[in-house]
Amino acid sequence: MADETEKPEFWEKSFTEKQEMWGFNPAGSAVLTKDFFLTHEVENILIPGIGYGRNAQIFRDNGIAVTGIEISKTAIELARKHYGPEMTIYHGSVTNMPFDKTLYDGIFCYALIHLLDSNERAKLIRDCYNH
Ligand SMILES: C[S@@+](CC[C@H](N)C(=O)[O-])C[C@H]1O[C@@H](n2cnc3c(N)ncnc32)[C@H](O)[C@@H]1O
């Protein structure tokens, strides 16, 4: 991916063509993190780069409220279709965080940071820390 302006198109094209391309099972990391969060009585989390929500549901099923950030409108529509309209998902780039002023109990971020350049990565980590 060459620059910031090309990224939304890349992900829009990917989700339009391939839809739920990683299936509906959560990543192993989401299963492990859910246990960790429950141990620490986490009640609400933020998921930057939430995709179509496959990693969100395991947290929600365990009583943890999830807010997402996602650059692809199509992925957000897929998340709404499969997991309902209640979850807040901000449409935009994590490079424009913060989208709200909430202090979340936890952050779960999976398969996103490697897509950013070094300045964007540093900003994402700072923004997550501030949340
Ligand atoms: C490799 S996918 C992982 C999706 C999800 N975390 C999962 O595991 O199912 C990366 C996700 O991040 C989103 N994304 C990529 N760059 C983004 C950005 N700058 N801001 C917000 N979301 C972004 C993509 O649209 C895609 O949904």
The ligand as a Gaussian input file, in Angstrom:
#p B3LYP/6-31G(d) Opt

LIG

0 1
 C       -5.867000      -7.800000       8.585000
 S       -7.446000      -7.097000       8.881000
 C       -7.855000      -7.697000      10.522000
 C       -9.313000      -7.488000      10.868000
 C       -9.707000      -7.923000      12.279000
 N       -8.824000      -7.363000      13.289000
 C       -9.751000      -9.420000      12.369000
 O       -8.791000     -10.011000      12.883000
 O      -10.747000     -10.011000      11.898000
 C       -7.083000      -5.383000       9.167000
 C       -8.337000      -4.577000       9.436000
 O       -7.979000      -3.256000       9.763000
 C       -8.705000      -2.357000       8.938000
 N       -7.828000      -1.209000       8.737000
 C       -6.719000      -1.138000       7.969000
 N       -6.134000       0.057000       8.083000
 C       -6.904000       0.768000       8.943000
 C       -6.823000       2.074000       9.478000
 N       -5.834000       2.907000       9.140000
 N       -7.777000       2.472000      10.347000
 C       -8.799000       1.662000      10.706000
 N       -8.923000       0.401000      10.240000
 C       -7.979000      -0.042000       9.377000
 C       -9.026000      -3.120000       7.678000
 O      -10.120000      -2.587000       6.984000
 C       -9.273000      -4.501000       8.249000
 O      -10.591000      -4.634000       8.705000

